[in-house]
Amino acid sequence: MATTDFPTLFATLDDAARGSDFGGVVSIDVDGDLVGARAYGFADRAYGVVNTVDTRFGVASIAKGFTAVAVRALIRDGVLAADTTVRGILRDDLPLIDDAVTVEQLLAHTSGIGDYLDESGDGEITDYVLDVPTHRLDTTEAFLAVLDGRPQVSSPGTTFAYNNSGYVVLALIAERASGVPFHDLVAERVFAPAGMTRTGYLRMDTLPGDAARGYLFDDEDDRTNVLHLPVRGSGDGGVYTTAADLSRFWRALTDGTLLPTDAVHDLVRPRETVDDEDLRYGAGFWLDLDGPGILLEGYDAGVSGRSRFDPATRVTVSILANTSEGAWPVIGRYAELLD
């Protein structure tokens, strides 16, 4: 398949979605001009509400890219620096974090701090893993309760290990350094200038009618993820957005609307090759192993998805699902085509 044959690409991904238990949205556009978009499955199974191309989906770690941009904006403003050590901002909080940990190390997953959601451990994505009642996790400061008491795992700057706690600490640092609540900071520095009017950190216990409930399983088991995730997300996840808004984000990022060009280049500068993912990692963003693509990916209980932007062709491909595993067959088919 020619890489510019985007209608055929959409048809192929559509077939993959139809041939699996996929529930969500597949969307392809070229510089904002839609090639194809289709919704599948239910946003609310109990009430029979179907997903649409405009449904807002929880996107889990896709939100790490938004956190990285907001933090990089504070670095541009001189509020933070890449080599800022976090101890001076944390003060007496989280004493087990090494005093030498820097903002850059948190962004690049090389801080070595203990992770409250250790993705390298045993278990299933649908396990109940939070040891604090989910309803208490509604502000950035509230996450201190799950971040505390986790010993340093490796020396700062020595080892890449994907780390959710690192991005929650980034949210805490950004909020304290700027004096702006983290959710407001991301809205001001990312969502508003990018024109992402359908994107935000929604509370899971008061989801609006246009937001999809996240389901633990792809079959007829209708349990949602409301008891698995924080009631309102932080720096590591929790955003609800649409495929169209993700396209707006990519274009605003690479057009210099959100950050100067050199700052964007720094975020997507490869820092690590992650063999088991067949990808590289920058600072908040995954990168093609051998290609131009910039990616954001999310995976959690009731959430799976990937959005990839090709700066050369300005094509955005977004595959978003409101089940734990549903997006992977479609993502896998897309990865095969890229290979």
Secondary structure, DSSP 8 states (H G I E B T S, - for coil): --TT-HHHHHHHHHHHHHTTT--EEEEEEETTEEEEEEEESEEETTTTEE--TT-BEE-GGGHHHHHHHHHHHHHHTTSS-TT-BTHHHHTTSSTTS-TT-BHHHHHTT-S----SS-TTSSS-TTS---SS-GGG--STGGGHHHHTT----S-TTS-----HHHHHHHHHHHHHHHSS-HHHHHIIIIIHHHT-TT-B---GGG--TTB---BS-SSS---BSTTTS-SS-BTTB--EE-HHHHHHHHHHHHTTSSS-HHHHHHHTS--EEEGGGTEEE-SS-EEESSSS-EEEEEEETTEEEEEEEETTTTEEEEEEESBSSTTHHHHHHHHHHH-
